[in-house]
Amino acid sequence: MTFERLGQLIARRWILIIAIWILLAVCAVVAPPHWDDVTLDGDLAYLPANSPALIAERELTAAFPDRKAKSQIVIIASRRDEQPLSESQWKTIDRLASPFQNAQGIEWLHQAEAANGEERTKLLDRAEAALTEAELLDYDAAAPVWNLAMLAKLQGSDSDAQQQKAQAIALDPQLENETAATLPVDSPDWKLFDVWTRHTEVVGKMLIDPEQKAGLIVLQLTNELAATDNIRIVSQIEALLNERRAEIEAAGDEQLEIGVTGSAAIGGDMLLAAKESIASTEFYTIALVIIILLIVYRAPLLAMAPLLSIAISFCVATWLVAALTLVDQLPGFGWWDFEVFKTSKIFIVVILFGAGTDFCLFLISRYKEELAECGDPGEAVAKALQGTADAICGSALTTVVGLGMMFFADFGKFRNSGPAIALCLLVTLAVCLTFAPALLKALGRKTFWPMSVDSLQDHQHDSRANFWEWIAAAVSRRPGLLLVLTVSLLLIPAWNPIWLRITTGQAVEVSYDLLNDLPDDRPAKQGAKQLARFFPIGQANPVIVMAKTDTGDFESKEGSKAIAQLTKRLFAADPRVVKVYSSENPLGHQPGRISLLTSEVFLKNHIRTREQFLPQTSQFKGKAALFRVVVDENPFSLKAISSVGNIEKALAEYHANVSSNWQDLQFYISGTTAGVRDLRSVTKNDSQRIELLVVLGVGAVLLMILRRPVVCAYMIASVLLSYYATLGATEWFFAAMFPDSYQGLDWKAPLFLFVILIAVGQDYNIYLATRVFEEQRRLGPTAGLRKAIRHTGGIISSCGVIMAGTFVAMCFGELLAIVEIGFSLTVGILVDTFIVRTVMMPCFLTLWTRRKNAGDPSS
């Protein structure tokens, strides 16, 4: 009665309802906040606060407050023929580094202007070191010299400032009338903390290939590796490098090759690829939905109804979600913690278009039936809403509850993304239950133009009803046989994931390899391959180990001995460890290679060595020691994660055998690989928790709607089977497509497949079951079942194809992870539509009805 009254209200006030929603959509487009202004991204930044890697980062920051680098961009230069670099090529590499040192010096200058006392002096010293190196790296560059003049002025030496400015003008006469304090005027903000070149004391030698075939420039960034700002930084640096490449080519050097990689470059390229994937997904989703609707219904206005409804819901929903991220700024709402991420938009687009189109087509299909019977659009809208709203709400509610269960995850991106997508779907439901019926009332019989309602009914009966009548008859004759055959078919791909889930708790091997996820043409991936030819691939992303003590003293002789012992222990921890840098081993050599005649003996006491590896603050002086461990593996790989585990074991064994003075030793491990290790642990636990909650939540919704426990349990079991079958088939496909590089499905794919398939997959089961029970009440068990199959078969199949079409759009993305998720969801929805719903569900309902009737003759 509630939906009947709603339908009658819509039939009377359809103009007002349409106007309200359009006004809301316009306001959402025009008024802030906008989605792109509040969305974030990244993975490691959203680990729970008690993750070992985050605890280690906090301890590291406390002991080394000046060490603010969280990611790196590594520029690598080498010859294409892999011969040693010439002296002129080394000078070219130096000139590449000069703009970065200059930008670093400008940043220190700006910070010094706002500081006082000892802090100001320290910042000015850092600025002088950076700008002096920038000048030495490129003698023809006027900007560093000009900036040194600014430095001299801040230090109170006007004569030095005038001399430096005159030198800069001599290098570039165009600066004669320049008034800017620093150059370049629009110096880019690259979030630099430090810049390492081959000339940088202590660390410079680690940036040169032993055979002089390659050199590195390392840019230490304060951004996390997957910060959205890295898109801008990586794009600007790549543009600068492209200019330098053009200059090198113009100079006739065809051998020098310049590449870029590092954790920040990988993260930036990943986010840029994700941004491109979002754009392509939006385009292909809309295009595929339009094409499928026109092919299936051949009615332009009918296609317009769901598309306009979804467009309005998308605008309003994304604006609402964006607004919710700012609630914490209201007085008294500081506890509010809600964030949204750029990559969530992909799921919002495909789910809103898929589910929203389904909702509209369920309504339109019933509206067509009612309009053919009564002829009045207003009455038809009211009856159609009354007949379908329960099923539509139930379908939406299963998805909303399923996605909402992600709120209970520890991983921040899961915890926020699921509820955000669910909220968007609730807005879509509201639009489909109000705006869409109002639009149907406005269009009336023209909805189906250029065909009439009667001709559509006849066409449907002629071309489709016979097929679904045949399906209904086959199900009625051999339900048990058909059910066994389909279950056996699905068990073929499902068997291995089910067995793995039972024995290991994880249905499929997953990968956390961001580098492998990138397309081969991305600069960061190409740069990583170039780096691996000359250096350990982990050189750009070392594992950071910090030892901390309260009773010992790392500045003493005993402490130096302990550091040396720990260095050896770290080398022996894993065969993939190739370098360990410490205050006792500043060049990272293997034990036994250090000679009294080498410069390493002198480097141990260098101030930069001490600043790099030993705390300089009074609180922590002598109480901590830092080790930089290079693992010769892709830092995102499972092998690198295994190496971190072996390092932990070696440190635990060392702690168990140390003297009493060092019994309180604590070890903290951080860095990219440690963060990925924690991400793997957290998301594995989250997946198991969320999957259980999704099953319970969706099961509760089904029970509330259908009130038939056996039927609800079967619905859950059948979709679980389709999930495992889809997972197995997806693993087969991608293992065959990428036999050399396949390490497992992306870590996000199994969870999103589970949540979306278990929740969305129930839409068609609910729509079929509610229609079956409705028809059985009027026509009896067998006749009601056959009519329900005949009347819902076409519309459910169409909706399944449309839903699968929206997920297919994800396969046009740039990131392998998005392609895997899109492929698996497409296969899962098609399996659910044409096997679970078409065969398994009708077969079960037939068997269940027969058994029920056999047990109750009066029914």
C-alpha positions in Angstrom: 0.0 0.0 0.0 2.9 2.4 0.7 4.3 2.0 -2.8 0.9 2.2 -4.3 0.3 5.5 -2.7 3.7 6.7 -3.8 2.8 5.7 -7.3 -0.4 7.6 -7.1 1.4 10.7 -5.8 3.9 10.5 -8.6 1.2 10.2 -11.2 -0.4 13.5 -9.8 2.8 15.5 -9.0 5.1 14.2 -11.7 6.1 17.7 -12.9 7.1 18.8 -9.4 9.1 15.6 -8.8 11.0 16.0 -12.1 11.7 19.6 -11.3 13.1 18.9 -7.8 15.5 16.3 -9.0 16.8 18.4 -11.9 17.3 21.3 -9.6 19.2 19.1 -7.1 21.4 17.8 -10.0 22.2 21.4 -11.2 23.1 22.5 -7.7 25.3 19.4 -7.2 27.2 20.3 -10.4 27.6 24.0 -9.7 28.0 24.1 -5.9 31.1 22.9 -4.0 32.4 20.6 -2.8 33.4 18.9 -6.0 34.4 15.3 -6.1 38.0 15.9 -7.4 38.6 18.5 -4.8 38.1 16.2 -1.8 39.1 12.8 -3.1 42.4 11.2 -2.0 44.4 8.1 -2.8 47.2 5.9 -1.7 47.4 2.6 0.1 50.1 2.6 2.8 48.8 5.8 4.3 45.5 4.1 5.2 46.9 1.2 7.1 45.6 1.0 10.7 47.7 3.0 13.2 48.9 -0.2 15.0 50.5 -1.6 11.8 54.2 -2.4 12.4 55.4 -0.3 9.4 53.5 2.8 10.7 54.8 2.3 14.2 58.3 2.1 12.8 57.7 5.3 10.8 56.6 7.1 14.0 59.7 5.8 15.9 61.9 6.7 13.0 60.5 10.3 12.9 61.0 10.7 16.6 64.6 9.6 16.5 65.4 11.4 13.2 63.1 14.4 13.1 64.9 15.9 10.1 64.4 12.8 8.0 61.1 13.5 6.3 61.5 11.5 3.1 58.6 9.1 2.5 59.2 8.1 -1.2 61.8 8.6 -4.0 62.0 9.4 -7.6 65.1 7.9 -9.2 66.5 9.2 -12.5 68.8 6.7 -14.2 71.2 7.5 -17.0 73.0 4.9 -19.0 74.2 4.1 -22.5 72.0 2.0 -24.8 75.0 -0.2 -25.7 75.7 -0.7 -22.0 79.3 0.6 -22.4 80.9 2.8 -19.7 79.7 6.4 -19.8 82.0 9.0 -21.2 83.2 12.1 -19.3 80.9 14.4 -21.4 77.9 12.1 -20.6 78.7 12.3 -16.9 78.6 16.1 -17.2 75.3 15.8 -19.0 74.0 13.8 -16.0 75.2 16.4 -13.6 73.4 19.1 -15.5 70.2 17.0 -15.3 70.5 17.2 -11.5 71.2 20.9 -11.2 67.5 22.1 -11.5 66.5 19.7 -8.7 69.3 20.9 -6.4 68.3 24.5 -7.2 64.7 23.8 -6.4 65.8 22.2 -3.1 67.9 25.3 -2.3 64.9 27.6 -3.0 62.7 25.5 -0.7 65.3 25.8 2.2 65.6 29.6 1.5 61.8 30.1 1.8 61.8 28.0 5.1 64.7 30.0 6.4 62.9 33.3 5.8 60.1 32.2 8.2 62.5 30.7 10.8 64.5 32.3 13.6 67.7 31.6 15.6 69.4 28.3 15.3 66.8 26.8 13.1 67.3 29.7 10.6 71.0 29.2 10.6 70.6 25.4 9.9 68.2 26.0 7.0 70.5 28.6 5.5 73.4 26.2 5.7 71.3 23.6 3.9 70.3 26.1 1.3 73.9 27.1 0.7 74.9 23.4 0.3 72.1 22.7 -2.2 72.6 25.9 -4.3 76.4 25.5 -4.3 76.1 21.9 -5.6 73.5 23.1 -8.2 76.1 25.7 -9.4 78.9 23.1 -9.5 76.7 20.6 -11.4 76.0 23.2 -14.2 78.5 26.0 -14.6 76.4 27.6 -17.3 73.3 27.9 -15.1 72.6 31.4 -13.8 69.7 30.5 -11.5 71.7 28.9 -8.7 74.2 31.8 -8.7 71.3 34.3 -8.5 69.8 32.4 -5.6 73.2 32.3 -3.8 73.0 36.1 -4.0 69.6 35.9 -2.2 71.2 33.6 0.4 74.1 36.1 1.0 71.6 38.9 1.5 69.7 36.8 4.1 73.0 36.1 5.8 73.7 39.9 5.9 76.5 40.0 3.4 75.5 42.6 0.9 78.8 42.7 -0.9 78.7 38.9 -1.5 75.2 39.3 -2.7 76.2 42.0 -5.2 79.1 39.9 -6.4 76.9 36.8 -6.9 74.2 38.8 -8.7 76.8 40.3 -11.1 78.1 36.8 -11.8 74.6 35.6 -12.6 74.1 38.5 -15.0 77.3 37.7 -16.7 76.1 34.1 -17.3 72.7 35.4 -18.5 72.6 39.1 -19.6 68.8 39.0 -19.7 68.8 39.1 -15.9 70.0 42.7 -15.9 66.5 44.0 -15.1 65.3 41.0 -13.2 63.6 41.8 -9.8 62.6 38.3 -8.6 64.1 37.2 -5.3 64.8 33.6 -6.6 64.9 31.9 -10.0 63.1 30.5 -11.7 60.2 32.7 -10.7 57.7 29.9 -10.9 60.0 27.3 -9.2 58.0 24.1 -9.1 57.0 22.6 -5.7 58.3 19.1 -6.1 58.0 18.3 -2.3 61.7 17.7 -2.2 63.4 16.8 1.1 66.8 16.0 -0.3 68.6 15.5 -3.6 71.4 12.9 -4.0 73.8 13.0 -6.9 77.2 11.3 -7.5 78.8 14.3 -5.8 76.8 14.1 -2.6 79.1 13.2 0.3 78.8 9.7 1.7 75.8 8.6 -0.4 77.2 9.6 -3.8 79.2 6.5 -4.4 76.2 4.2 -4.1 74.7 6.1 -7.1 77.4 5.0 -9.5 77.5 1.6 -11.2 80.8 -0.1 -10.3 81.7 -0.4 -14.0 80.8 3.2 -14.6 78.0 2.2 -17.0 75.1 4.0 -15.2 74.5 6.8 -12.7 71.5 7.7 -10.5 70.0 11.0 -9.3 67.8 10.3 -6.3 65.0 12.8 -5.3 63.8 12.3 -1.8 60.1 13.4 -1.5 58.0 14.2 1.5 54.9 12.7 -0.2 53.8 9.1 0.4 54.4 6.9 -2.6 50.7 6.9 -3.8 49.9 10.5 -2.8 47.6 12.1 -5.5 50.0 15.0 -5.7 52.6 12.7 -7.2 50.7 12.8 -10.5 51.6 16.4 -10.8 55.2 16.0 -9.7 55.9 13.0 -11.9 54.3 14.7 -14.9 56.4 17.9 -14.4 59.6 16.0 -13.9 58.9 13.8 -16.9 58.3 17.0 -19.0 61.6 18.4 -17.8 63.4 15.2 -18.7 61.8 15.2 -22.1 63.3 18.6 -22.8 66.7 17.3 -21.7 66.3 14.2 -23.9 65.5 16.5 -26.9 68.7 18.6 -26.1 70.8 15.4 -25.8 69.5 14.1 -29.1 70.0 17.5 -30.8 73.6 17.4 -29.6 74.1 14.2 -31.5 74.4 11.8 -28.5 72.3 8.8 -29.6 73.6 6.5 -26.8 72.6 8.3 -23.6 69.3 7.0 -22.2 67.5 8.8 -19.4 64.9 6.9 -17.4 62.8 7.6 -14.3 61.5 5.2 -11.6 61.3 4.9 -7.8 58.4 4.5 -5.5 56.9 8.0 -6.0 57.3 7.6 -9.8 55.5 4.2 -9.7 52.8 5.6 -7.5 52.4 8.7 -9.7 52.2 6.6 -12.9 49.7 4.2 -11.1 47.4 7.1 -10.1 47.7 8.6 -13.6 46.8 5.3 -15.2 43.9 5.0 -12.7 42.7 8.5 -13.7 42.8 7.5 -17.3 41.0 4.3 -16.5 38.2 6.3 -14.8 37.7 8.4 -17.9 37.7 5.5 -20.2 35.4 3.5 -17.9 32.9 6.4 -17.8 32.9 6.7 -21.6 32.6 3.0 -22.4 30.0 2.4 -19.7 27.7 5.1 -21.1 28.4 4.0 -24.7 27.8 0.3 -24.0 24.6 0.9 -22.0 23.2 3.0 -24.8 24.1 0.5 -27.5 22.7 -2.5 -25.5 19.4 -0.6 -24.7 18.9 0.4 -28.3 19.7 -3.1 -29.6 17.4 -4.8 -27.1 14.5 -2.4 -27.1 15.0 -0.3 -30.2 13.3 2.7 -28.4 15.3 5.9 -28.0 13.1 7.4 -25.3 13.1 4.1 -23.4 16.9 4.2 -23.4 16.8 7.9 -22.3 14.8 7.2 -19.2 17.3 5.1 -17.3 20.3 7.2 -18.6 18.8 10.4 -17.4 17.8 8.9 -14.1 21.4 7.6 -13.6 22.9 10.9 -14.6 20.9 12.8 -12.0 21.6 10.2 -9.3 25.3 10.2 -10.1 25.6 14.1 -9.8 23.6 14.2 -6.6 25.2 11.1 -5.0 28.8 12.1 -5.7 28.1 15.7 -4.4 26.6 14.2 -1.3 29.5 11.9 -0.6 32.0 14.8 -1.2 30.0 17.0 1.2 30.2 14.2 3.9 34.0 14.4 3.8 33.8 17.9 5.2 31.5 17.2 8.1 34.5 17.0 10.5 35.0 20.8 9.9 31.7 21.5 11.6 31.8 22.5 15.3 31.6 19.4 17.5 32.2 17.0 14.7 35.9 16.6 15.0 35.4 12.8 15.6 34.0 12.4 12.1 36.4 10.4 9.9 35.1 9.9 6.4 37.3 10.0 3.2 36.7 9.1 -0.4 39.2 8.0 -3.0 39.6 8.7 -6.7 39.6 5.1 -7.7 36.2 4.6 -6.0 34.7 6.5 -8.8 35.2 3.6 -11.2 33.0 1.4 -9.0 30.4 4.1 -8.5 30.1 4.6 -12.2 29.7 0.9 -13.1 27.5 0.0 -10.2 25.2 3.0 -10.6 24.9 2.5 -14.3 24.5 -1.2 -14.0 22.2 -1.4 -11.0 20.3 1.8 -11.9 19.6 0.6 -15.4 18.4 -2.7 -13.9 16.0 -0.9 -11.5 14.6 1.3 -14.3 14.1 -1.7 -16.6 12.4 -3.7 -13.9 10.0 -0.8 -13.6 9.7 -0.2 -17.3 9.0 -3.9 -18.0 6.1 -3.9 -15.5 4.9 -0.5 -16.7 4.7 -1.9 -20.2 2.5 -4.8 -19.0 0.2 -2.6 -17.0 0.0 0.1 -19.7 -1.0 -2.6 -22.2 -3.8 -3.7 -19.9 -5.2 -0.4 -18.6 -4.1 2.1 -21.2 -3.7 4.9 -18.7 0.0 6.0 -18.0 -0.8 7.3 -14.5 -2.5 4.2 -13.4 0.1 2.0 -15.1 2.9 3.9 -13.2 1.2 3.4 -9.9 0.6 -0.4 -10.5 4.1 -0.9 -11.9 5.7 0.7 -8.8 3.4 -1.3 -6.6 4.4 -4.5 -8.4 8.2 -4.0 -8.6 9.2 -1.7 -5.7 9.6 -4.5 -3.2 11.9 -6.4 -5.5 13.8 -3.2 -6.5 14.3 -2.2 -2.9 15.3 -5.7 -1.9 17.8 -5.8 -4.7 19.2 -2.5 -3.8 19.3 -3.3 -0.1 21.3 -6.5 -0.6 23.9 -4.5 -2.5 23.9 -1.6 0.1 24.2 -4.0 3.0 27.0 -6.0 1.2 29.0 -2.9 0.5 28.2 -1.4 3.9 29.9 -4.4 5.6 33.2 -3.0 4.3 32.9 -0.4 7.0 34.2 -3.0 9.5 37.5 -3.3 7.7 40.7 -2.1 9.3 42.2 -0.9 6.0 41.0 2.7 5.6 40.3 2.5 1.9 38.0 -0.5 2.3 36.4 1.1 5.4 35.5 4.3 3.5 34.9 3.0 -0.1 32.2 0.5 0.6 29.9 2.8 2.5 30.5 5.6 0.0 29.4 3.4 -2.9 26.5 2.1 -0.9 25.3 5.7 -0.2 25.5 6.5 -3.9 23.4 3.4 -4.7 20.8 4.6 -2.1 20.5 7.9 -4.0 20.1 5.9 -7.2 17.3 3.9 -5.6 15.5 7.1 -4.6 15.8 8.5 -8.1 14.6 5.2 -9.7 11.6 5.1 -7.4 10.5 8.7 -7.9 12.1 10.5 -10.9 12.0 7.5 -13.3 8.2 6.8 -12.7 7.5 10.5 -13.1 9.5 10.5 -16.4 7.5 7.5 -17.6 4.3 9.3 -16.7 5.5 12.4 -18.6 6.4 10.3 -21.7 3.3 8.1 -21.5 2.9 5.7 -24.5 5.7 7.6 -26.3 8.2 5.8 -24.1 8.2 3.0 -26.5 8.4 5.1 -29.7 8.7 4.2 -32.6 6.9 1.0 -31.6 3.6 0.7 -29.8 3.0 -1.1 -26.6 0.8 -3.6 -28.3 3.4 -4.4 -31.0 6.1 -4.7 -28.3 3.9 -7.2 -26.5 3.3 -9.2 -29.7 6.9 -9.1 -30.6 8.0 -10.2 -27.2 5.5 -13.1 -27.4 6.6 -14.1 -30.8 10.4 -13.9 -30.4 11.2 -14.4 -26.8 8.3 -16.0 -24.9 8.7 -19.3 -26.8 12.3 -19.5 -25.7 11.5 -18.9 -22.0 8.5 -21.1 -22.2 10.8 -23.8 -23.5 13.2 -23.1 -20.5 10.2 -23.3 -18.1 9.1 -26.6 -19.6 12.6 -28.1 -19.4 13.0 -27.1 -15.8 9.6 -28.5 -15.0 10.4 -31.9 -16.6 14.0 -32.5 -15.4 14.8 -30.1 -12.5 17.1 -32.5 -10.6 19.1 -33.5 -13.7 19.6 -29.9 -14.8 20.6 -28.8 -11.3 23.2 -31.6 -11.0 24.6 -30.8 -14.5 25.0 -27.0 -13.9 26.5 -27.5 -10.4 29.0 -30.0 -11.8 29.9 -27.6 -14.6 30.6 -24.7 -12.2 32.6 -27.0 -9.8 35.2 -27.5 -12.5 36.7 -23.9 -12.2 35.4 -23.5 -8.6 37.1 -26.6 -7.1 40.6 -25.3 -6.7 39.5 -21.9 -5.1 37.2 -23.8 -2.7 39.9 -26.2 -1.7 42.4 -23.4 -1.1 39.9 -21.5 1.0 39.4 -24.6 3.1 43.1 -25.4 3.5 44.7 -22.0 3.5 41.9 -19.5 4.2 42.6 -17.7 0.9 40.8 -18.8 -2.2 43.4 -17.5 -4.7 47.0 -16.2 -4.7 47.0 -12.4 -4.8 49.7 -9.9 -5.9 50.5 -6.5 -4.4 52.9 -5.7 -7.2 52.2 -2.1 -8.2 55.0 -2.2 -10.7 53.7 -5.3 -12.5 50.2 -3.7 -12.5 51.4 -0.8 -14.7 51.3 -1.0 -18.5 54.7 -1.7 -20.1 54.8 1.7 -21.8 54.7 3.6 -18.5 57.9 5.6 -17.8 58.3 4.2 -14.2 58.1 0.6 -15.4 60.5 1.2 -18.2 62.8 3.0 -15.8 62.7 0.1 -13.4 63.8 -2.3 -16.1 66.6 0.1 -17.0 67.7 0.3 -13.4 67.7 -3.4 -12.9 70.3 -3.8 -15.7 72.9 -2.0 -13.6 71.8 -1.9 -9.9 69.9 -4.1 -7.5 66.3 -3.4 -8.2 65.7 -2.6 -4.6 68.3 0.2 -4.6 65.6 2.8 -5.1 63.4 1.4 -2.3 65.5 0.0 0.6 64.2 -1.7 3.7 64.8 0.6 6.7 65.8 -1.0 10.0 66.1 1.0 13.2 67.6 -0.4 16.3 66.7 1.3 19.6 67.9 1.0 23.1 67.5 2.7 26.5 70.5 1.2 28.3 73.1 0.8 25.5 75.0 3.5 23.7 75.5 3.2 19.9 78.0 6.1 20.1 80.4 4.1 22.2 83.0 1.5 21.1 80.7 -1.2 22.3 77.9 0.4 20.3 80.0 0.5 17.1 80.8 -3.1 17.6 77.0 -3.9 17.9 76.3 -1.9 14.7 79.0 -3.9 12.9 77.6 -7.2 14.2 74.0 -6.2 13.2 75.3 -5.2 9.7 76.8 -8.7 9.2 73.6 -10.3 10.6 71.5 -8.4 8.1 73.7 -9.5 5.2 73.3 -13.1 6.4 69.5 -12.8 7.0 68.5 -13.5 3.4 70.5 -14.3 0.2 68.7 -11.5 -1.6 70.2 -8.9 0.6 73.0 -7.3 -1.4 73.9 -4.1 0.4 73.6 -2.9 4.0 74.4 0.7 4.7 75.1 1.7 8.3 77.4 4.1 10.3 80.0 1.3 10.3 79.5 0.4 6.7 78.6 3.7 4.9 79.3 2.3 1.4 77.1 -0.8 2.0 79.9 -3.4 1.1 79.7 -7.0 2.0 81.6 -7.9 5.2 85.3 -8.6 4.4 85.5 -6.2 1.5 86.4 -3.2 3.7 90.0 -2.2 3.7 91.9 0.3 5.8 93.1 1.9 2.6 89.7 2.7 1.3 87.8 5.9 1.9 85.2 4.0 4.0 87.3 4.3 7.1 87.2 8.1 6.8 83.6 8.2 5.9 82.6 6.6 9.2 83.3 9.8 11.0 81.9 12.1 8.4 79.1 14.4 9.7 76.7 13.3 6.9 77.3 9.6 7.8 76.4 10.4 11.4 73.3 12.4 10.4 72.2 9.6 8.1 72.6 6.7 10.5 72.8 8.0 14.1 70.3 10.4 15.8 71.7 13.9 16.5 69.0 15.1 19.0 69.9 15.1 22.6 67.0 12.9 23.5 68.0 10.0 21.2 71.8 10.5 20.9 73.4 7.1 21.2 70.0 5.5 21.6 69.3 4.5 18.0 71.0 3.3 14.9 69.7 3.2 11.3 70.4 0.5 8.7 69.5 0.8 5.0 69.1 -2.7 3.6 69.0 -3.2 -0.2 67.1 -6.4 -1.4 67.7 -7.4 -5.0 64.0 -7.9 -5.7 61.0 -5.9 -6.8 60.1 -4.1 -3.5 56.4 -4.9 -4.1 56.9 -8.6 -4.8 56.1 -11.6 -2.5 59.9 -12.5 -2.6 60.8 -9.1 -1.2 58.1 -9.5 1.5 59.6 -12.9 2.3 63.0 -11.2 2.7 61.6 -8.8 5.2 60.3 -11.8 7.2 63.7 -13.4 7.2 65.3 -10.1 8.3 62.8 -10.0 11.3 63.8 -13.6 12.2 67.5 -12.8 12.1 67.0 -9.7 14.3 65.0 -11.8 16.8 67.8 -14.4 16.9 70.4 -11.6 17.4 68.3 -10.1 20.3 68.0 -13.5 22.0 71.8 -13.8 22.2 73.0 -10.3 23.0 74.7 -9.3 26.3 72.8 -7.9 29.2 73.6 -4.3 28.2 71.5 -4.7 25.0 68.6 -6.8 26.3 66.2 -3.9 25.8 67.0 -3.7 22.1 64.0 -3.1 19.9 63.9 -3.3 16.1 61.6 -1.3 13.8 61.3 -2.1 10.1 59.9 0.4 7.6 60.0 1.2 3.9 57.9 0.3 0.9 58.3 -3.5 1.3 57.5 -3.4 5.0 54.4 -1.3 4.2 53.3 -3.8 1.5 53.8 -6.6 3.9 51.5 -5.0 6.5 49.0 -4.2 3.7 49.0 -7.8 2.8 48.4 -8.9 6.4 45.7 -6.4 7.1 43.7 -6.9 3.9 43.8 -10.7 4.2 42.2 -10.4 7.7 39.8 -7.8 6.4 38.7 -10.0 3.5 37.9 -12.9 5.7 35.9 -10.7 8.1 34.1 -8.8 5.3 33.2 -12.0 3.4 31.5 -13.5 6.5 29.7 -10.3 7.3 28.5 -9.9 3.7 27.0 -13.4 3.7 25.3 -12.8 7.0 24.1 -9.3 6.1 22.8 -10.3 2.6 21.2 -13.4 4.1 19.4 -11.3 6.7 18.0 -9.1 3.9 16.8 -12.0 1.9 15.2 -13.5 4.9 13.4 -10.2 5.7 12.1 -9.9 2.1 11.2 -13.5 1.3 10.6 -15.1 4.7 11.7 -18.5 3.4 14.9 -19.6 5.1 15.5 -22.6 2.8 15.2 -20.5 -0.3 17.4 -17.8 1.1 20.1 -20.3 2.1 20.0 -21.7 -1.4 20.3 -18.2 -3.0 23.4 -17.6 -0.9 24.9 -21.0 -1.7 24.3 -20.7 -5.5 25.9 -17.3 -5.7 28.9 -18.4 -3.6 29.4 -21.2 -6.1 29.3 -18.8 -9.0 31.8 -16.6 -7.1 34.3 -19.5 -6.7 33.7 -20.6 -10.3 34.3 -17.0 -11.6 37.5 -16.7 -9.4 38.9 -19.9 -10.8 38.0 -19.0 -14.4 39.6 -15.5 -14.0 42.8 -17.0 -12.6 43.0 -19.4 -15.6 42.5 -16.6 -18.0 45.1 -14.2 -16.7 47.6 -16.9 -16.0 47.3 -17.9 -19.7 47.4 -14.3 -20.9 50.5 -13.4 -18.9 52.4 -16.7 -18.5 55.8 -15.0 -17.8 54.7 -12.2 -15.4 51.6 -13.5 -13.7 52.0 -13.6 -9.9 48.4 -13.8 -8.8 45.3 -11.7 -9.1 45.5 -8.1 -7.8 44.8 -8.1 -4.1 41.6 -6.0 -4.5 40.0 -8.2 -7.1 38.8 -11.2 -5.0 37.2 -8.9 -2.3 35.4 -6.6 -4.7 34.3 -9.6 -6.7 32.9 -11.2 -3.6 31.1 -8.2 -2.2 29.6 -7.0 -5.5 28.7 -10.5 -6.9 27.2 -11.8 -3.6 25.2 -8.6 -3.3 24.4 -7.6 -6.9 23.9 -11.3 -7.9 20.9 -11.5 -5.6 19.1 -8.8 -7.6 17.9 -11.3 -10.3 17.2 -14.0 -7.7 15.0 -11.7 -5.7 13.2 -10.4 -8.8 12.5 -13.9 -10.0 11.6 -15.3 -6.6 9.2 -12.5 -5.8 7.5 -12.9 -9.2 7.3 -16.7 -8.8 5.6 -16.4 -5.4 3.3 -13.7 -6.7 2.2 -15.9 -9.7 2.0 -19.1 -7.6 -0.5 -17.4 -5.3 -2.7 -16.7 -8.3 -2.1 -19.7 -10.6 -0.7 -22.5 -8.5 2.8 -23.9 -8.1 3.6 -25.2 -11.6 1.7 -22.7 -13.7 2.8 -19.8 -11.5 6.5 -20.8 -11.8 6.3 -21.2 -15.6 4.6 -17.8 -16.0 7.1 -16.1 -13.8 10.0 -17.6 -15.8 8.3 -16.5 -19.1 7.6 -13.0 -17.9 10.9 -12.3 -16.2 13.4 -14.2 -18.4 13.7 -11.5 -21.0 14.0 -8.6 -18.7 16.4 -10.3 -16.3 18.6 -11.4 -19.2 18.6 -7.9 -20.6 19.5 -6.5 -17.2 22.3 -9.0 -16.8 23.8 -8.2 -20.2 23.6 -4.5 -19.3 25.2 -5.0 -15.9 27.9 -7.1 -17.5 28.3 -4.4 -20.1 29.1 -1.8 -17.5 31.7 -4.1 -16.0 33.2 -4.8 -19.4 33.9 -1.0 -19.6 36.5 -1.5 -16.8 38.4 -3.8 -19.1 39.3 -0.8 -21.2 41.3 0.7 -18.3 45.1 1.1 -18.2 45.7 -0.7 -14.9 45.9 -4.5 -14.9 44.1 -4.5 -11.5 41.1 -2.7 -12.9 41.0 -5.0 -15.9 41.1 -8.0 -13.7 38.2 -6.7 -11.5 36.2 -5.8 -14.6 36.8 -9.1 -16.3 35.9 -11.1 -13.2 32.7 -9.1 -12.5 31.6 -9.5 -16.1 32.1 -13.2 -16.0 30.4 -13.4 -12.6 27.3 -11.5 -13.7 27.0 -13.5 -16.9 27.3 -16.8 -14.9 24.7 -15.5 -12.4 22.4 -14.3 -15.2 22.5 -17.3 -17.6 23.3 -20.2 -15.3 22.3 -19.4 -11.7 19.1 -17.5 -12.5 18.1 -19.2 -15.7 18.7 -22.8 -14.6 19.8 -23.3 -11.0 17.2 -21.1 -9.3 14.2 -22.3 -11.3 15.3 -25.9 -10.8 15.6 -25.5 -7.1 12.2 -23.6 -6.8 10.6 -26.5 -8.8 12.1 -29.1 -6.5 11.3 -27.1 -3.4 7.7 -26.5 -4.4 7.1 -30.1 -5.2 8.5 -31.2 -1.9 6.5 -28.6 0.0 3.3 -29.6 -1.8 4.1 -33.3 -1.2 4.4 -32.6 2.5 1.2 -30.5 2.6 -1.6 -32.0 0.3 -4.0 -29.1 1.2 -1.6 -26.6 -0.4 
